[in-house]
Amino acid sequence: MRIMLDTNVLISALVFGGKTGRLLNMLFGLEHELYVSEYIDQEFKEKLKEKWPAKAGKVYDLYRQLDIRFCKSTEERLGELWDRKDIPVLSDALYHEIDIILSGDKDFLEADLERPIVYSPSMLLEYFEMLHDK
């Protein structure tokens, strides 16, 4: 499965750990293809510097060493969302034929997209735990 990681998921997993961090570890172990676009990468870097300047460099450097596929962002506008700053994320996901956008963003979660599917970290964790229990 091809999964695009949104900025809020990266922050949650790599700064705070918790459930989202466990999910990210699980995804690496299940050999899914994890993607981050140039747009998300830049947004993540900026948020780290803004909110956690003392550890931003270390967190960013470690994250860049993870088994994540960093992909180019497209200039094309390939979808519509209420929150305009999420449109580049959706466009990149559609352009790279991503199966799932992993995001805690309310706009994505309420958008009712046919493709790609949008899961919050807790929804995807619940899904994988359900599969594991079978």
C-alpha positions as CSV (number, residue, x, y, z in Angstrom):
1,M,0.0,0.0,0.0
2,R,1.2,3.5,-0.8
3,I,0.7,5.8,2.1
4,M,1.2,9.6,2.1
5,L,2.2,11.0,5.6
6,D,0.7,14.4,6.3
7,T,2.7,17.0,8.3
8,N,0.5,16.6,11.5
9,V,1.2,12.8,11.5
10,L,5.0,13.4,11.2
11,I,4.9,15.9,14.1
12,S,2.8,13.6,16.2
13,A,4.9,10.5,15.6
14,L,8.4,12.1,15.6
15,V,8.0,14.7,18.3
16,F,5.5,13.1,20.7
17,G,5.6,9.4,19.8
18,G,2.5,7.8,21.4
19,K,0.0,6.0,19.3
20,T,1.0,7.7,16.1
21,G,4.7,6.8,16.7
22,R,3.6,3.2,17.3
23,L,1.6,3.2,14.1
24,L,4.6,4.6,12.1
25,N,6.8,1.8,13.5
26,M,4.1,-0.7,12.5
27,L,3.9,0.7,9.0
28,F,7.7,0.3,8.5
29,G,7.5,-3.3,9.8
30,L,4.6,-4.1,7.4
31,E,6.6,-3.0,4.4
32,H,4.2,-0.4,3.1
33,E,5.6,2.3,0.9
34,L,5.5,5.6,2.9
35,Y,5.6,8.8,1.0
36,V,6.3,12.5,1.9
37,S,6.0,15.1,-0.8
38,E,8.3,18.1,-1.2
39,Y,5.4,20.3,0.0
40,I,4.9,18.2,3.2
41,D,8.6,18.0,3.8
42,Q,9.0,21.8,3.7
43,E,6.0,22.3,5.9
44,F,7.3,19.8,8.4
45,K,10.7,21.5,8.5
46,E,9.1,24.9,9.0
47,K,6.8,23.7,11.8
48,L,9.7,22.1,13.6
49,K,11.8,25.3,13.5
50,E,8.9,27.4,14.6
51,K,7.6,25.3,17.5
52,W,10.7,23.3,18.7
53,P,13.8,25.2,17.6
54,A,16.1,23.6,20.1
55,K,15.5,20.1,18.7
56,A,14.3,20.8,15.1
57,G,17.6,20.0,13.4
58,K,18.1,16.7,15.2
59,V,14.5,15.5,14.6
60,Y,14.6,16.6,10.9
61,D,17.9,14.8,10.3
62,L,16.7,11.6,11.9
63,Y,13.4,11.7,9.9
64,R,15.3,12.1,6.7
65,Q,17.1,8.8,7.4
66,L,13.9,6.8,7.7
67,D,12.7,4.5,5.0
68,I,10.4,7.1,3.4
69,R,10.1,7.8,-0.3
70,F,10.5,11.6,-0.8
71,C,8.6,12.6,-3.9
72,K,8.3,15.7,-6.0
73,S,5.3,18.0,-5.6
74,T,3.2,18.7,-8.7
75,E,2.3,22.2,-9.9
76,E,-1.1,20.8,-11.0
77,R,-4.2,21.3,-9.0
78,L,-5.8,17.8,-9.0
79,G,-8.5,18.1,-6.4
80,E,-10.7,20.4,-4.3
81,L,-10.8,20.8,-0.6
82,W,-12.3,23.4,1.7
83,D,-8.9,24.3,3.2
84,R,-6.9,25.6,0.3
85,K,-3.5,24.8,2.0
86,D,-4.4,21.1,1.9
87,I,-4.9,21.1,-1.9
88,P,-1.2,20.6,-2.7
89,V,-1.2,17.5,-0.4
90,L,-4.2,16.0,-2.2
91,S,-2.7,16.9,-5.6
92,D,0.6,15.3,-4.7
93,A,-1.3,12.2,-3.5
94,L,-3.3,11.9,-6.7
95,Y,-0.3,12.6,-8.9
96,H,1.7,9.8,-7.3
97,E,-1.2,7.4,-7.2
98,I,-1.2,7.2,-3.4
99,D,-3.7,4.7,-1.8
100,I,-4.0,6.4,1.6
101,I,-3.4,9.8,3.0
102,L,-2.6,9.5,6.7
103,S,-3.7,12.7,8.4
104,G,-5.3,14.0,11.5
105,D,-6.5,17.0,9.6
106,K,-10.3,17.5,10.0
107,D,-10.6,18.9,6.5
108,F,-9.2,15.7,5.0
109,L,-11.2,13.4,7.3
110,E,-14.5,15.1,6.5
111,A,-13.9,15.5,2.8
112,D,-15.4,12.2,1.8
113,L,-12.8,11.6,-0.9
114,E,-13.2,8.5,-3.1
115,R,-9.5,8.4,-3.8
116,P,-7.2,8.3,-2.0
117,I,-8.8,7.0,1.2
118,V,-8.1,9.2,4.2
119,Y,-7.4,7.7,7.6
120,S,-6.5,9.3,10.9
121,P,-3.7,7.5,12.7
122,S,-6.2,6.1,15.3
123,M,-8.4,4.8,12.5
124,L,-5.6,3.1,10.7
125,L,-4.2,1.7,13.9
126,E,-7.6,0.3,14.7
127,Y,-7.9,-1.2,11.2
128,F,-4.5,-3.0,11.5
129,E,-5.3,-4.2,15.0
130,M,-8.6,-5.6,13.7
131,L,-6.7,-7.5,10.9
132,H,-4.2,-8.8,13.4
133,D,-6.9,-10.2,15.7
134,K,-8.5,-12.2,12.9
